Amino acid sequence: MAEVRLQEGETLENALRRFKRKVQQEDIIKEVKRHSFYLKPGEKLRVKQALARKRNRKKSRREVE
């Protein structure tokens, strides 16, 4: 859980900027998106395999160039 306390003399904008950076570093947004809906195990496997195929195609295209 990301928590940022307002330091003395610090503006709210700076504190918000620190909070956003902390949330990004802790991958909280990615975790929320991952848990926002349920995937059956078979569907999860298909998505994982599709991403692997996409990565491999991209990698092979880069090697050709």
Helices and strands as residue ranges (DSSP letters): H 12-25, H 28-34, H 41-64
